[in-house]
């Protein structure tokens, strides 16, 4: 069994490409479509020079993530 989220997604796409991975009020996304989107995003990050171990913000803003104390909401 794959030990990473991308690995699990790839395995699910191979097992059931048309199966539903995500369902929202706006529609659904299959395992294969999700795996393709993740692969495309990873390719764009690689092309931009991001390498394994590099830290990146998930919101796309530059700079470090703002500090947040665990005891505050």
BELPEGI-V611547 format. One record per pair of residues at least 4 apart in sequence whose C-alpha atoms are under 7 Angstrom apart, sorted by the first residue. I is the first residue (numbers start at 1). J is the second residue. D is the distance in Angstrom with one decimal. If there is no record, write none. Layout:
# BELPEGI-V611547
I/J/D  I/J/D
This chain:
# BELPEGI-V611547
2/7/5.0  2/8/5.5  3/7/6.5  4/8/6.1  5/9/6.1  6/10/6.1  7/11/6.1  8/12/6.1  9/13/6.1  9/31/6.8  9/35/6.1  10/14/6.2  10/35/6.0  11/15/6.1  12/16/5.8  12/31/6.3  13/17/4.3  13/31/4.8  13/32/4.8  13/35/6.8  17/30/6.6  17/31/5.4  17/32/4.7  18/30/5.3  18/31/6.3  18/32/6.5  19/30/5.3  19/31/5.9  20/28/6.5  20/29/5.9  20/30/4.5  20/31/6.1  21/29/5.8  21/30/5.1  21/31/5.0  22/28/5.5  22/29/5.1  22/30/6.9  23/27/5.9  23/28/4.3  23/29/6.5  24/28/6.2  29/33/6.2  29/34/6.4  30/34/6.1  31/35/6.1  32/36/6.1  33/37/6.2  34/38/6.1  35/39/6.1  36/40/6.1  37/41/6.2  38/42/6.1  39/43/6.1  40/44/6.3  41/45/6.3  42/46/6.1  43/47/6.1  44/48/6.2  45/49/6.5  45/50/5.4  46/50/5.1  46/51/6.4  50/54/6.3  57/61/6.7  57/65/6.6
